[in-house]
Amino acid sequence: MKPAESFQLKHQPAPRFNRRLAGGISLDQLILYGGIVLCTLVTALVMLIPARLNPAGVDASASISTTVSRHLGDFSLTNCNGQSVTRSNLNGHFLIVNFVFTGCSLSCLRVNDRMAEIQQLVTNQNDVRLVSLTIDPASDTPQSLARFAARFNADTNRWLFLTGAQSTLHPLIEKTFLGPGKSELRGVVPGGFANTDRIALVDQHGEVRAMFNGLKSSVAREVGDKLAALRKESLQQ
């Protein structure tokens, strides 16, 4: 009998995976093309977000100066504590004014963050009041404004959140600050107002002296510098 033959298993290389897909495109190419498409979509989304948050397309890199003389007229509104506030209650104060609605987008919230910074900056300046005017008085009751103010730790004795009749608020905002609303924005922003991310500085005589881009991280410093300049100007008169 012949001795049993020893068998040695030879290593067989694993068959190569066919990376070619239909049409002759390789899997590597498909991954590459997919990555390019994804990057393109992300870039487009990043470009679209600022336009959605700021539909008026305000330049976020600079302050906005006033070119037309505007004066704050008489009004009677209601603050978030349910108290009446009139123009005469604010006589002799510098006013830092912004525009809100409690159902607003991220840009509105960012502007109110900047207003909170300004509040800290002017804490000991008794001649300054912050004023937030709602552009959506139909929805923004004193109660909803009170909840909104609390989100920003507002001292509501010095930072006034005002609502009232639309027939009072919209003409006030239009004539004094933002100009007429735009029909193409009415489905996006109450009243169709453009540039609602502005912050206005009103002097002690009721004149609008500057408009700032409220989305800028440096806006609190800019407002403080302008306040100091206006005080110096008043001393020289």
PyMOL commands that set and color helices and strands:
alter all, ss='L'
color gray80, all
select helices_A, chain A and resi 22-24+27-53+87-90+106-121+142-150+166-178+183-185+190-192+219-236
alter helices_A, ss='H'
color red, helices_A
select strands_A, chain A and resi 76-79+84-86+94-100+128-134+159-163+198-202+208-213
alter strands_A, ss='S'
color yellow, strands_A
deselect
rebuild
show_as cartoon
